[in-house]
Every structure is written in C-alpha cells, then in structure tokens.
Amino acid sequence: MEDFNSWKDLLNPEFYIKMGGFWLILFIVFAETGLFVGFFLPGDSLLFVSGIYAVEIIKETFGSTGSDFLDTTILASGVALAAIVGNEVGYYFGRKTGPALYKRPDSMLFKKKYLYQAHDFFEKHGALAIIMARFLPVVRTFTPIVAGIVKMDKKEFLRDNVIGAVLWSFILIFAGHYLDKLFMEQFNINLKEKLEYIIIVIVLVTTLPVIIKFMFGKKEDFSKYENKDFE
C-alpha cells in the first residue's frame, strides 16, 4: 500500500490506483455521484490513467486473463456499473430529500451554487444532460440529484444513465490503455512516466468549458432559486 504523503496525493489518480486498485476505483466513481461529495475527486483523469494500468489492475484483482482487450473491458465494465449505481442513488436521493438541499448551508464539501448550475444545465439540455454531464466535472455530481428533484421519468433516466456511464467509462479507459500502447510502440514513449503532464492536460480539457463560462459568461443570478419550490 502506498503511503499518504500530502494532500496533493488526493488529486493524483495514480495514488488511488496503487493504494486500493480496482475496488477503490469503483468506490471513487460511485462516490462522485452516489455520495454527491466526490466532485473534487479526479474522475476523468482517474479513468484514463486506470486504462494505462488496466492489465496490472485486473491481474492483481482477479488474476491474468491473458488478453489486454478483455482486461480493459472488465475494468471499463466495472467502472460503468459503479457509475450507473452512483447516478441511480443520486437520482433517488433527489426524489426523496433533494429539495432540502436548496436550504442547506454551504460547507467545505457542499456548495449550493453547484446544485444551481446543474439545475440550469439540466433544464437547458433536457434528458441529454444526463449523458453530457458524465463528461463534465462537478456538473456530473449534481445532475442526477436535480433529475430526481424535477422527477424525471425513472425509465428515461435509467436509459440515459446507462448510455452516459458506458460511453464515459469505455471511451476514457480504452483511450488510456491503447494510447499508452500506441505511444510506446510508435514513439517509444512510456505514458506512465508522463502522468503528471497527462493529468494536467485532462484537467484542462475537461474543465475548460467551466472556466470559459466562469470568465466570459454572464454572471448567474442564483437569487431566483431562493424562494423556488422544487417539490
């Protein structure tokens, strides 16, 4: 088990992979939406880096299958399942107790503005928001809760939830695995030695839409939610 050296380790996907392997990866993916406090966890970069380590992760957990493709598929399938379950938990939490969140005071792990942003994102994009939100940090944490609050049809939510989770997990994990092989075979570059740069690039790419909206978008008036009844 890897030692915890500093708070920076919490933002390093490799730390989680080496510390807890397959099961910790699944828990983090679940927690990001199922416990709605995981928006600070390295979701996208965790999946990409997990893809690079896919063979090692599956070998340590279940034993070697002898197939890179099968190992990567098992990992992506497990992550997709954890993502689906996490979203379903968030959705049902939203249906049952979600409206109370709008009256909950801000804390270090919870900010109402994230809930408001997810609500606007959902209303703007409709059912497609469930799929799109998977690829947006912070937004994906709160979108299923908002879907529950506005009482989105359960079957429609499950359908979009499955589609989004499968696309998110398989695209990022397979990209990590096969780009690592491609760079090694074609350019003799080991991506495991370039993880810091990879993580920075992924964080920039996935958060760029949020940064652009924050810097150049019009200032949101969240006061419109203060007296709104979401029940």
MDAnalysis code that builds the backbone (N, CA, C; Angstrom):
import MDAnalysis as mda
import numpy as np

u = mda.Universe.empty(693, n_residues=231, atom_resindex=np.repeat(np.arange(231), 3), trajectory=True)
u.add_TopologyAttr("name", ["N", "CA", "C"] * 231)
u.add_TopologyAttr("resid", np.arange(1, 232))
u.add_TopologyAttr("resname", ["MET", "GLU", "ASP", "PHE", "ASN", "SER", "TRP", "LYS", "ASP", "LEU", "LEU", "ASN", "PRO", "GLU", "PHE", "TYR", "ILE", "LYS", "MET", "GLY", "GLY", "PHE", "TRP", "LEU", "ILE", "LEU", "PHE", "ILE", "VAL", "PHE", "ALA", "GLU", "THR", "GLY", "LEU", "PHE", "VAL", "GLY", "PHE", "PHE", "LEU", "PRO", "GLY", "ASP", "SER", "LEU", "LEU", "PHE", "VAL", "SER", "GLY", "ILE", "TYR", "ALA", "VAL", "GLU", "ILE", "ILE", "LYS", "GLU", "THR", "PHE", "GLY", "SER", "THR", "GLY", "SER", "ASP", "PHE", "LEU", "ASP", "THR", "THR", "ILE", "LEU", "ALA", "SER", "GLY", "VAL", "ALA", "LEU", "ALA", "ALA", "ILE", "VAL", "GLY", "ASN", "GLU", "VAL", "GLY", "TYR", "TYR", "PHE", "GLY", "ARG", "LYS", "THR", "GLY", "PRO", "ALA", "LEU", "TYR", "LYS", "ARG", "PRO", "ASP", "SER", "MET", "LEU", "PHE", "LYS", "LYS", "LYS", "TYR", "LEU", "TYR", "GLN", "ALA", "HIS", "ASP", "PHE", "PHE", "GLU", "LYS", "HIS", "GLY", "ALA", "LEU", "ALA", "ILE", "ILE", "MET", "ALA", "ARG", "PHE", "LEU", "PRO", "VAL", "VAL", "ARG", "THR", "PHE", "THR", "PRO", "ILE", "VAL", "ALA", "GLY", "ILE", "VAL", "LYS", "MET", "ASP", "LYS", "LYS", "GLU", "PHE", "LEU", "ARG", "ASP", "ASN", "VAL", "ILE", "GLY", "ALA", "VAL", "LEU", "TRP", "SER", "PHE", "ILE", "LEU", "ILE", "PHE", "ALA", "GLY", "HIS", "TYR", "LEU", "ASP", "LYS", "LEU", "PHE", "MET", "GLU", "GLN", "PHE", "ASN", "ILE", "ASN", "LEU", "LYS", "GLU", "LYS", "LEU", "GLU", "TYR", "ILE", "ILE", "ILE", "VAL", "ILE", "VAL", "LEU", "VAL", "THR", "THR", "LEU", "PRO", "VAL", "ILE", "ILE", "LYS", "PHE", "MET", "PHE", "GLY", "LYS", "LYS", "GLU", "ASP", "PHE", "SER", "LYS", "TYR", "GLU", "ASN", "LYS", "ASP", "PHE", "GLU"])
u.atoms.positions = np.array([
    [0.845, -1.203, 0.000],
    [0.000, 0.000, 0.000],
    [0.877, 1.248, 0.000],
    [0.469, 2.228, -0.803],
    [1.241, 3.461, -0.882],
    [0.981, 4.336, 0.340],
    [2.026, 5.018, 0.792],
    [1.870, 5.937, 1.916],
    [1.265, 7.246, 1.438],
    [0.470, 7.839, 2.317],
    [-0.094, 9.156, 2.038],
    [0.938, 10.196, 2.420],
    [1.423, 10.949, 1.439],
    [2.492, 11.914, 1.684],
    [2.000, 13.339, 1.847],
    [0.988, 13.731, 1.087],
    [0.492, 15.097, 1.168],
    [-0.897, 15.163, 0.558],
    [-1.543, 16.302, 0.740],
    [-2.883, 16.478, 0.201],
    [-2.874, 16.400, -1.318],
    [-1.719, 16.641, -1.934],
    [-1.627, 16.581, -3.384],
    [-1.894, 15.174, -3.898],
    [-1.629, 14.167, -3.051],
    [-1.891, 12.789, -3.449],
    [-3.369, 12.561, -3.736],
    [-4.227, 13.329, -3.061],
    [-5.665, 13.171, -3.243],
    [-6.110, 13.583, -4.639],
    [-5.289, 14.350, -5.334],
    [-5.599, 14.784, -6.692],
    [-4.854, 13.965, -7.735],
    [-4.106, 12.974, -7.278],
    [-3.291, 12.145, -8.158],
    [-3.960, 10.789, -8.379],
    [-4.442, 10.509, -9.581],
    [-5.115, 9.228, -9.851],
    [-4.245, 8.019, -9.551],
    [-2.944, 8.131, -9.819],
    [-2.034, 7.008, -9.600],
    [-2.000, 6.609, -8.127],
    [-2.185, 7.581, -7.240],
    [-2.192, 7.316, -5.802],
    [-3.323, 6.349, -5.441],
    [-4.527, 6.604, -5.975],
    [-5.671, 5.748, -5.685],
    [-5.506, 4.365, -6.297],
    [-4.966, 4.322, -7.512],
    [-4.780, 3.049, -8.203],
    [-3.823, 2.153, -7.430],
    [-2.708, 2.714, -6.977],
    [-1.711, 1.927, -6.261],
    [-2.138, 1.635, -4.823],
    [-2.955, 2.515, -4.251],
    [-3.369, 2.331, -2.871],
    [-4.487, 1.304, -2.730],
    [-5.477, 1.351, -3.642],
    [-6.639, 0.478, -3.475],
    [-7.041, -0.313, -4.691],
    [-6.424, -0.027, -5.832],
    [-6.691, -0.814, -7.029],
    [-8.132, -0.753, -7.515],
    [-8.587, -1.864, -8.042],
    [-9.884, -1.989, -8.704],
    [-11.043, -1.504, -7.836],
    [-11.089, -1.978, -6.598],
    [-12.249, -1.695, -5.749],
    [-12.293, -0.243, -5.311],
    [-11.147, 0.365, -5.081],
    [-11.134, 1.782, -4.706],
    [-11.530, 2.650, -5.898],
    [-11.108, 2.268, -7.092],
    [-11.509, 2.994, -8.301],
    [-13.027, 2.984, -8.425],
    [-13.623, 1.809, -8.233],
    [-15.084, 1.691, -8.328],
    [-15.768, 2.535, -7.257],
    [-15.219, 2.537, -6.050],
    [-15.829, 3.327, -4.977],
    [-15.773, 4.816, -5.288],
    [-14.634, 5.284, -5.812],
    [-14.499, 6.699, -6.142],
    [-15.493, 7.096, -7.223],
    [-15.631, 6.254, -8.239],
    [-16.589, 6.530, -9.317],
    [-18.010, 6.584, -8.762],
    [-18.333, 5.652, -7.874],
    [-19.658, 5.654, -7.235],
    [-19.852, 6.896, -6.379],
    [-18.838, 7.239, -5.590],
    [-18.949, 8.354, -4.642],
    [-19.149, 9.683, -5.335],
    [-18.614, 9.819, -6.550],
    [-18.688, 11.102, -7.246],
    [-20.131, 11.526, -7.503],
    [-21.023, 10.562, -7.671],
    [-22.440, 10.905, -7.864],
    [-23.314, 10.318, -6.764],
    [-22.981, 9.106, -6.292],
    [-23.809, 8.451, -5.286],
    [-23.753, 9.103, -3.927],
    [-22.622, 9.714, -3.598],
    [-22.477, 10.376, -2.304],
    [-22.432, 11.893, -2.443],
    [-22.519, 12.374, -3.677],
    [-22.517, 13.792, -4.063],
    [-21.513, 14.662, -3.299],
    [-20.419, 14.052, -2.884],
    [-19.341, 14.831, -2.265],
    [-18.031, 14.588, -3.003],
    [-18.086, 13.844, -4.101],
    [-16.864, 13.464, -4.781],
    [-16.479, 14.346, -5.935],
    [-17.053, 15.567, -6.005],
    [-16.755, 16.413, -7.158],
    [-15.297, 16.866, -7.193],
    [-14.606, 16.748, -6.055],
    [-13.198, 17.154, -6.012],
    [-12.277, 15.988, -6.380],
    [-12.828, 14.795, -6.572],
    [-12.013, 13.634, -6.892],
    [-11.652, 13.627, -8.384],
    [-10.524, 13.009, -8.742],
    [-10.044, 13.042, -10.131],
    [-10.763, 12.040, -11.027],
    [-12.022, 12.282, -11.334],
    [-12.834, 11.333, -12.088],
    [-12.314, 10.993, -13.472],
    [-12.226, 11.985, -14.363],
    [-11.820, 11.734, -15.747],
    [-10.381, 11.245, -15.832],
    [-9.482, 11.922, -15.144],
    [-8.082, 11.512, -15.188],
    [-7.885, 10.150, -14.531],
    [-8.696, 9.821, -13.528],
    [-8.614, 8.512, -12.879],
    [-8.937, 7.404, -13.871],
    [-9.961, 7.608, -14.680],
    [-10.335, 6.602, -15.667],
    [-9.259, 6.438, -16.731],
    [-8.736, 7.559, -17.226],
    [-7.709, 7.497, -18.273],
    [-6.463, 6.780, -17.756],
    [-6.004, 7.163, -16.577],
    [-4.806, 6.547, -16.004],
    [-5.080, 5.086, -15.655],
    [-6.298, 4.776, -15.209],
    [-6.662, 3.383, -14.931],
    [-6.552, 2.539, -16.194],
    [-6.905, 3.142, -17.327],
    [-6.766, 2.430, -18.592],
    [-5.322, 2.064, -18.880],
    [-4.407, 2.957, -18.545],
    [-2.980, 2.689, -18.739],
    [-2.541, 1.507, -17.884],
    [-3.106, 1.402, -16.675],
    [-2.746, 0.332, -15.744],
    [-3.748, -0.836, -15.775],
    [-4.605, -0.883, -16.771],
    [-5.711, -1.853, -16.796],
    [-5.251, -3.291, -16.570],
    [-4.222, -3.720, -17.289],
    [-3.758, -5.107, -17.177],
    [-3.279, -5.408, -15.762],
    [-2.496, -4.496, -15.191],
    [-1.992, -4.694, -13.831],
    [-3.126, -4.715, -12.812],
    [-4.101, -3.826, -12.984],
    [-5.223, -3.742, -12.043],
    [-6.030, -5.028, -12.036],
    [-6.370, -5.537, -13.206],
    [-7.171, -6.753, -13.287],
    [-6.380, -7.968, -12.830],
    [-5.099, -8.009, -13.159],
    [-4.260, -9.127, -12.738],
    [-4.182, -9.209, -11.218],
    [-4.011, -8.071, -10.558],
    [-3.908, -8.054, -9.096],
    [-5.229, -8.391, -8.425],
    [-6.340, -8.104, -9.105],
    [-7.660, -8.310, -8.501],
    [-8.232, -9.695, -8.777],
    [-8.177, -10.123, -10.026],
    [-8.818, -11.379, -10.422],
    [-7.856, -12.409, -11.008],
    [-6.629, -11.997, -11.259],
    [-5.695, -12.872, -11.963],
    [-5.688, -12.523, -13.446],
    [-4.625, -12.870, -14.119],
    [-4.472, -12.502, -15.522],
    [-5.428, -13.278, -16.422],
    [-6.040, -12.591, -17.373],
    [-6.906, -13.245, -18.363],
    [-6.101, -13.596, -19.615],
    [-4.940, -12.984, -19.744],
    [-4.114, -13.233, -20.914],
    [-4.476, -12.375, -22.106],
    [-5.438, -11.463, -21.921],
    [-5.888, -10.607, -23.025],
    [-5.975, -9.163, -22.560],
    [-5.211, -8.285, -23.215],
    [-5.282, -6.864, -22.884],
    [-6.691, -6.332, -23.087],
    [-7.318, -6.727, -24.196],
    [-8.660, -6.235, -24.513],
    [-9.665, -6.679, -23.455],
    [-9.587, -7.934, -23.034],
    [-10.524, -8.442, -22.031],
    [-10.295, -7.774, -20.685],
    [-9.022, -7.604, -20.308],
    [-8.712, -6.917, -19.047],
    [-9.294, -5.505, -19.044],
    [-9.096, -4.799, -20.147],
    [-9.581, -3.420, -20.249],
    [-11.105, -3.386, -20.249],
    [-11.730, -4.371, -20.896],
    [-13.194, -4.452, -20.925],
    [-13.766, -4.711, -19.540],
    [-13.118, -5.597, -18.784],
    [-13.573, -5.897, -17.415],
    [-13.498, -4.643, -16.558],
    [-12.394, -3.931, -16.664],
    [-12.224, -2.691, -15.883],
    [-13.269, -1.659, -16.277],
    [-13.445, -1.439, -17.575],
    [-14.414, -0.439, -18.045],
    [-15.832, -0.828, -17.658],
    [-16.144, -2.118, -17.706],
    [-17.484, -2.586, -17.337],
    [-17.756, -2.368, -15.855],
    [-16.753, -2.653, -15.024],
    [-16.906, -2.429, -13.586],
    [-17.111, -0.963, -13.264],
    [-16.341, -0.104, -13.922],
    [-16.472, 1.340, -13.720],
    [-17.844, 1.828, -14.199],
    [-18.293, 1.329, -15.343],
    [-19.608, 1.714, -15.860],
    [-20.706, 1.334, -14.881],
    [-20.612, 0.123, -14.314],
    [-21.620, -0.332, -13.349],
    [-21.617, 0.544, -12.103],
    [-20.416, 0.878, -11.612],
    [-20.318, 1.748, -10.432],
    [-20.893, 3.124, -10.730],
    [-20.650, 3.627, -11.949],
    [-21.171, 4.936, -12.349],
    [-22.695, 4.912, -12.444],
    [-23.236, 3.833, -12.976],
    [-24.692, 3.692, -13.100],
    [-25.342, 3.663, -11.724],
    [-24.794, 2.836, -10.837],
    [-25.349, 2.722, -9.477],
    [-25.249, 4.058, -8.748],
    [-24.109, 4.739, -8.899],
    [-23.940, 6.039, -8.250],
    [-24.980, 7.039, -8.699],
    [-25.228, 7.103, -9.995],
    [-26.232, 8.023, -10.522],
    [-27.639, 7.670, -10.044],
    [-27.933, 6.378, -9.973],
    [-29.259, 5.955, -9.510],
    [-29.475, 6.348, -8.054],
    [-28.435, 6.198, -7.242],
    [-28.530, 6.607, -5.835],
    [-28.758, 8.107, -5.750],
    [-27.990, 8.874, -6.551],
    [-28.174, 10.322, -6.565],
    [-29.569, 10.720, -7.006],
    [-30.089, 10.015, -8.016],
    [-31.430, 10.298, -8.537],
    [-32.503, 10.061, -7.472],
    [-32.440, 8.911, -6.807],
    [-33.457, 8.599, -5.798],
    [-33.318, 9.472, -4.555],
    [-32.087, 9.883, -4.263],
    [-31.897, 10.838, -3.170],
    [-32.574, 12.156, -3.524],
    [-32.430, 12.561, -4.776],
    [-33.068, 13.795, -5.225],
    [-34.576, 13.720, -5.145],
    [-35.150, 12.593, -5.513],
    [-36.607, 12.426, -5.469],
    [-37.141, 12.465, -4.041],
    [-36.375, 11.901, -3.111],
    [-36.862, 11.782, -1.737],
    [-36.539, 12.991, -0.868],
    [-35.312, 13.462, -0.938],
    [-34.899, 14.510, 0.005],
    [-34.211, 15.687, -0.665],
    [-34.106, 15.648, -1.978],
    [-33.364, 16.679, -2.700],
    [-33.774, 18.109, -2.432],
    [-35.075, 18.419, -2.408],
    [-35.477, 19.818, -2.195],
    [-34.861, 20.462, -0.955],
    [-34.574, 19.653, 0.063],
    [-33.983, 20.196, 1.286],
    [-32.569, 20.707, 1.051],
    [-31.919, 20.230, -0.019],
    [-30.552, 20.671, -0.293],
    [-30.492, 22.157, -0.611],
    [-31.569, 22.691, -1.181],
    [-31.583, 24.105, -1.544],
    [-31.628, 25.003, -0.310],
    [-31.929, 24.418, 0.832],
    [-31.953, 25.178, 2.074],
    [-30.748, 24.856, 2.950],
    [-29.915, 23.914, 2.476],
    [-28.748, 23.506, 3.255],
    [-27.644, 24.552, 3.137],
    [-27.007, 24.924, 4.240],
    [-25.924, 25.919, 4.185],
    [-24.686, 25.350, 3.506],
    [-23.898, 26.225, 2.914],
    [-22.676, 25.794, 2.256],
    [-21.671, 25.256, 3.276],
    [-20.863, 24.315, 2.812],
    [-19.790, 23.773, 3.640],
    [-18.582, 23.553, 2.740],
    [-17.525, 22.982, 3.282],
    [-16.320, 22.756, 2.500],
    [-16.583, 21.780, 1.352],
    [-17.455, 20.793, 1.573],
    [-17.728, 19.760, 0.572],
    [-19.009, 19.996, -0.204],
    [-19.797, 20.972, 0.198],
    [-21.073, 21.211, -0.478],
    [-21.259, 22.704, -0.751],
    [-21.520, 23.024, -2.007],
    [-21.794, 24.400, -2.403],
    [-23.107, 24.435, -3.184],
    [-24.043, 25.245, -2.731],
    [-25.344, 25.301, -3.415],
    [-25.221, 25.773, -4.849],
    [-24.211, 26.593, -5.137],
    [-24.088, 27.108, -6.496],
    [-23.872, 25.976, -7.492],
    [-23.231, 24.871, -7.055],
    [-23.036, 23.733, -7.948],
    [-24.373, 23.082, -8.270],
    [-25.244, 23.040, -7.277],
    [-26.578, 22.478, -7.477],
    [-27.369, 23.354, -8.433],
    [-27.265, 24.666, -8.283],
    [-27.959, 25.599, -9.171],
    [-27.454, 25.456, -10.613],
    [-26.133, 25.341, -10.755],
    [-25.561, 25.205, -12.086],
    [-26.019, 23.916, -12.747],
    [-26.081, 22.835, -11.974],
    [-26.549, 21.559, -12.506],
    [-28.018, 21.653, -12.910],
    [-28.806, 22.387, -12.119],
    [-30.219, 22.572, -12.438],
    [-30.386, 23.314, -13.765],
    [-29.628, 24.389, -13.946],
    [-29.692, 25.148, -15.207],
    [-29.235, 24.285, -16.384],
    [-28.184, 23.511, -16.159],
    [-27.649, 22.637, -17.211],
    [-28.706, 21.609, -17.608],
    [-29.395, 21.044, -16.624],
    [-30.422, 20.041, -16.887],
    [-31.598, 20.649, -17.646],
    [-32.051, 21.822, -17.205],
    [-33.195, 22.455, -17.862],
    [-32.860, 22.884, -19.290],
    [-31.612, 23.244, -19.532],
    [-31.210, 23.685, -20.863],
    [-31.101, 22.526, -21.839],
    [-30.578, 21.399, -21.373],
    [-30.289, 20.291, -22.272],
    [-31.258, 19.110, -22.134],
    [-32.146, 19.157, -21.150],
    [-33.141, 18.104, -21.010],
    [-32.524, 16.761, -20.681],
    [-33.129, 15.697, -21.213],
    [-32.685, 14.339, -20.914],
    [-31.248, 14.103, -21.368],
    [-30.828, 14.789, -22.429],
    [-29.468, 14.627, -22.933],
    [-28.437, 15.059, -21.896],
    [-28.873, 15.870, -20.936],
    [-27.954, 16.356, -19.902],
    [-27.376, 15.207, -19.089],
    [-28.133, 14.144, -18.900],
    [-27.652, 13.004, -18.119],
    [-26.433, 12.383, -18.791],
    [-26.477, 12.301, -20.120],
    [-25.352, 11.739, -20.871],
    [-24.197, 12.731, -20.912],
    [-24.497, 13.982, -21.240],
    [-23.457, 15.004, -21.375],
    [-22.750, 15.281, -20.051],
    [-23.507, 15.240, -18.965],
    [-22.941, 15.586, -17.660],
    [-21.818, 14.653, -17.243],
    [-21.824, 13.431, -17.745],
    [-20.779, 12.469, -17.413],
    [-19.379, 13.000, -17.729],
    [-19.303, 13.839, -18.725],
    [-18.003, 14.317, -19.180],
    [-17.652, 15.689, -18.616],
    [-18.454, 16.182, -17.656],
    [-18.210, 17.494, -17.065],
    [-18.030, 17.382, -15.555],
    [-16.820, 17.665, -15.054],
    [-16.597, 17.628, -13.603],
    [-17.562, 18.556, -12.876],
    [-17.886, 18.231, -11.653],
    [-18.805, 18.972, -10.791],
    [-20.249, 18.805, -11.268],
    [-20.512, 19.120, -12.531],
    [-21.875, 19.007, -13.057],
    [-22.386, 17.578, -12.938],
    [-21.532, 16.576, -13.236],
    [-21.991, 15.189, -13.181],
    [-22.325, 14.743, -11.766],
    [-21.744, 15.422, -10.766],
    [-22.034, 15.069, -9.381],
    [-23.460, 15.431, -8.987],
    [-23.945, 16.574, -9.480],
    [-25.235, 17.077, -9.025],
    [-26.387, 16.876, -10.016],
    [-26.083, 16.597, -11.275],
    [-27.144, 16.431, -12.269],
    [-28.129, 15.322, -11.926],
    [-27.681, 14.123, -11.477],
    [-28.671, 13.092, -11.129],
    [-29.580, 13.487, -9.975],
    [-29.040, 14.273, -9.042],
    [-29.874, 14.742, -7.933],
    [-30.954, 15.680, -8.461],
    [-30.554, 16.583, -9.364],
    [-31.508, 17.510, -9.958],
    [-32.555, 16.747, -10.762],
    [-32.132, 15.717, -11.486],
    [-33.078, 14.901, -12.254],
    [-34.116, 14.279, -11.327],
    [-33.680, 13.874, -10.140],
    [-34.617, 13.331, -9.160],
    [-35.531, 14.399, -8.597],
    [-34.989, 15.572, -8.340],
    [-35.781, 16.667, -7.786],
    [-36.907, 17.076, -8.738],
    [-36.586, 17.162, -10.047],
    [-37.600, 17.563, -11.023],
    [-38.444, 16.374, -11.476],
    [-38.172, 15.207, -10.840],
    [-38.952, 13.985, -11.090],
    [-38.939, 13.557, -12.555],
    [-37.741, 13.480, -13.120],
    [-37.564, 12.924, -14.462],
    [-38.052, 11.482, -14.465],
    [-38.658, 11.042, -15.549],
    [-39.171, 9.678, -15.655],
    [-38.072, 8.664, -15.323],
    [-38.380, 7.703, -14.459],
    [-37.375, 6.747, -13.977],
    [-36.755, 5.937, -15.111],
    [-37.587, 5.481, -16.043],
    [-37.078, 4.654, -17.136],
    [-36.200, 5.470, -18.075],
    [-36.599, 6.702, -18.333],
    [-35.797, 7.559, -19.194],
    [-34.454, 7.880, -18.532],
    [-34.499, 8.132, -17.231],
    [-33.256, 8.427, -16.517],
    [-32.330, 7.221, -16.556],
    [-32.858, 6.022, -16.309],
    [-32.037, 4.812, -16.324],
    [-31.415, 4.602, -17.700],
    [-32.205, 4.821, -18.748],
    [-31.690, 4.661, -20.110],
    [-30.520, 5.602, -20.367],
    [-30.717, 6.885, -20.074],
    [-29.664, 7.880, -20.315],
    [-28.478, 7.675, -19.379],
    [-28.766, 7.217, -18.179],
    [-27.724, 6.933, -17.208],
    [-26.802, 5.827, -17.718],
    [-27.382, 4.751, -18.229],
    [-26.597, 3.627, -18.748],
    [-25.765, 4.060, -19.952],
    [-26.385, 4.801, -20.870],
    [-25.675, 5.262, -22.065],
    [-24.489, 6.138, -21.679],
    [-24.738, 7.114, -20.803],
    [-23.683, 8.031, -20.389],
    [-22.549, 7.326, -19.660],
    [-22.898, 6.410, -18.750],
    [-21.881, 5.702, -17.966],
    [-21.016, 4.816, -18.850],
    [-21.634, 4.109, -19.779],
    [-20.886, 3.219, -20.678],
    [-19.964, 4.029, -21.586],
    [-20.477, 5.103, -22.172],
    [-19.646, 5.942, -23.046],
    [-18.474, 6.527, -22.282],
    [-18.748, 7.082, -21.119],
    [-17.717, 7.732, -20.298],
    [-16.617, 6.756, -19.903],
    [-17.008, 5.618, -19.362],
    [-16.019, 4.662, -18.869],
    [-15.233, 4.011, -20.003],
    [-15.919, 3.561, -21.041],
    [-15.230, 2.848, -22.116],
    [-14.340, 3.786, -22.933],
    [-14.813, 4.994, -23.213],
    [-14.003, 5.935, -24.001],
    [-12.720, 6.298, -23.271],
    [-12.826, 6.689, -22.004],
    [-11.650, 7.148, -21.273],
    [-10.690, 6.010, -20.937],
    [-11.226, 4.878, -20.511],
    [-10.361, 3.757, -20.131],
    [-9.680, 3.143, -21.347],
    [-10.423, 2.935, -22.415],
    [-9.817, 2.377, -23.625],
    [-8.835, 3.361, -24.256],
    [-9.145, 4.663, -24.167],
    [-8.227, 5.673, -24.692],
    [-6.904, 5.613, -23.936],
    [-6.989, 5.529, -22.613],
    [-5.779, 5.444, -21.806],
    [-4.957, 4.213, -22.141],
    [-5.627, 3.069, -22.258],
    [-4.914, 1.812, -22.497],
    [-4.240, 1.777, -23.864],
    [-5.002, 2.120, -24.901],
    [-4.465, 1.961, -26.250],
    [-3.582, 3.137, -26.698],
    [-3.777, 4.296, -26.126],
    [-2.844, 5.389, -26.406],
    [-1.490, 5.096, -25.774],
    [-1.518, 4.463, -24.596],
    [-0.272, 4.069, -23.952],
    [0.494, 3.088, -24.841],
    [-0.207, 2.106, -25.397],
    [0.437, 1.136, -26.286],
    [0.925, 1.803, -27.572],
    [0.109, 2.702, -28.112],
    [0.470, 3.386, -29.351],
    [1.736, 4.219, -29.177],
    [1.800, 4.999, -28.112],
    [2.958, 5.858, -27.880],
    [4.220, 5.031, -27.615],
    [4.047, 3.892, -26.954],
    [5.197, 3.040, -26.685],
    [5.720, 2.391, -27.965],
    [4.805, 1.873, -28.777],
    [5.199, 1.164, -29.990],
    [5.687, 2.106, -31.091],
    [5.036, 3.256, -31.236],
    [5.370, 4.151, -32.339],
    [6.448, 5.176, -31.995],
    [6.465, 5.623, -30.743],
    [7.380, 6.701, -30.376],
    [8.315, 6.347, -29.220],
    [8.176, 5.110, -28.707],
    [8.974, 4.652, -27.564],
    [8.824, 5.586, -26.363],
    [7.596, 6.067, -26.175],
    [7.282, 6.953, -25.050],
    [6.382, 6.197, -24.074],
    [6.819, 6.105, -22.840],
    [6.048, 5.424, -21.801],
    [5.167, 6.444, -21.086],
    [3.868, 6.367, -21.312],
    [2.966, 7.352, -20.719],
    [2.945, 7.275, -19.193],
    [3.335, 6.142, -18.638],
    [3.378, 6.027, -17.181],
    [4.422, 6.966, -16.585],
    [5.391, 7.344, -17.407],
    [6.420, 8.280, -16.954],
    [6.029, 9.729, -17.217],
    [4.880, 9.927, -17.860],
    [4.421, 11.278, -18.204],
    [3.070, 11.594, -17.565],
    [2.738, 10.893, -16.489],
    [1.397, 11.008, -15.915],
    [1.075, 12.420, -15.441],
    [2.046, 13.127, -14.905],
    [1.782, 14.489, -14.415],
    [1.300, 15.383, -15.554],
    [1.932, 15.254, -16.716],
    [1.538, 16.069, -17.867],
    [0.163, 15.634, -18.394],
    [-0.060, 14.328, -18.403],
    [-1.339, 13.796, -18.882],
    [-2.486, 14.294, -18.012],
    [-2.283, 14.239, -16.704],
    [-3.328, 14.674, -15.770],
    [-3.633, 16.155, -15.959],
    [-2.584, 16.948, -16.128],
    [-2.778, 18.389, -16.335],
    [-3.589, 18.644, -17.595],
    [-3.256, 17.931, -18.674],
    [-3.969, 18.103, -19.945],
    [-5.440, 17.707, -19.796],
    [-5.696, 16.566, -19.156],
    [-7.074, 16.102, -18.989],
    [-7.879, 17.077, -18.142],
    [-7.283, 17.551, -17.058],
    [-7.978, 18.504, -16.188],
    [-8.311, 19.776, -16.960],
    [-7.359, 20.256, -17.756],
    [-7.581, 21.481, -18.533],
    [-8.688, 21.272, -19.568],
    [-8.652, 20.136, -20.261],
    [-9.647, 19.866, -21.307],
    [-11.044, 19.716, -20.724],
    [-11.164, 18.977, -19.620],
    [-12.482, 18.725, -19.049],
    [-13.055, 19.923, -18.301],
    [-12.171, 20.768, -17.782],
    [-12.671, 21.930, -17.032],
    [-12.711, 23.197, -17.875],
    [-12.188, 23.141, -19.098],
    [-12.149, 24.328, -19.946],
    [-13.531, 24.946, -20.160],
    [-14.569, 24.137, -20.455],
    [-15.906, 24.748, -20.619],
    [-16.370, 25.500, -19.371],
    [-16.057, 24.925, -18.199],
    [-16.448, 25.573, -16.942],
    [-15.669, 26.862, -16.741],
    [-14.370, 26.827, -17.061],
    [-13.520, 28.013, -16.904],
    [-13.974, 29.134, -17.834],
    [-14.264, 28.771, -19.098],
    [-14.717, 29.766, -20.074],
    [-16.023, 30.406, -19.633],
    [-16.942, 29.577, -19.144],
    [-18.228, 30.110, -18.690],
    [-18.045, 31.039, -17.497],
    [-17.128, 30.652, -16.607],
    [-16.881, 31.464, -15.412],
    [-16.262, 32.814, -15.770],
    [-15.328, 32.802, -16.716],
    [-14.593, 34.019, -17.041],
    [-15.310, 34.920, -18.041],
    [-16.004, 34.298, -18.997],
    [-16.587, 35.104, -20.068],
    [-18.121, 35.071, -20.124],
    [-18.708, 34.114, -19.393],
    [-20.169, 34.040, -19.401],
    [-20.774, 35.102, -18.510],
    [-22.060, 35.341, -18.706],
    [-22.720, 36.333, -17.864],
    [-22.873, 35.803, -16.453],
    [-22.823, 36.686, -15.506],
    [-22.917, 36.300, -14.108],
    [-24.300, 35.751, -13.806],
    [-24.322, 34.565, -13.190],
    [-25.591, 33.921, -12.880],
    [-26.254, 34.585, -11.679],
    [-27.563, 34.746, -11.798],
    [-28.342, 35.286, -10.685],
    [-29.016, 34.128, -9.965],
    [-28.349, 33.626, -8.908],
    [-28.873, 32.477, -8.193],
    [-29.974, 32.856, -7.200],
    [-30.260, 34.139, -7.077],
    [-31.310, 34.552, -6.151],
    [-32.681, 34.070, -6.610],
    [-32.791, 33.736, -7.894],
    [-34.074, 33.258, -8.422],
    [-34.484, 31.935, -7.802],
    [-33.513, 31.231, -7.179],
    [-33.814, 29.935, -6.584],
    [-34.220, 30.033, -5.111],
    [-33.954, 31.172, -4.512],
    [-34.094, 31.261, -3.066],
    [-35.483, 30.886, -2.557],
    [-36.502, 31.323, -3.259],
    [-37.866, 31.054, -2.800],
    [-38.617, 30.082, -3.719],
    [-37.852, 29.372, -4.571],
    [-38.488, 28.461, -5.501],
    [-38.783, 27.139, -4.831],
    [-39.948, 26.567, -5.113],
    [-40.349, 25.292, -4.551],
    [-40.010, 24.195, -5.544],
    [-39.107, 23.298, -5.182],
    [-38.690, 22.238, -6.098],
    [-39.410, 20.934, -5.825],
    [-40.348, 20.936, -4.911],
    [-41.057, 19.712, -4.605],
    [-42.138, 19.439, -5.636],
])
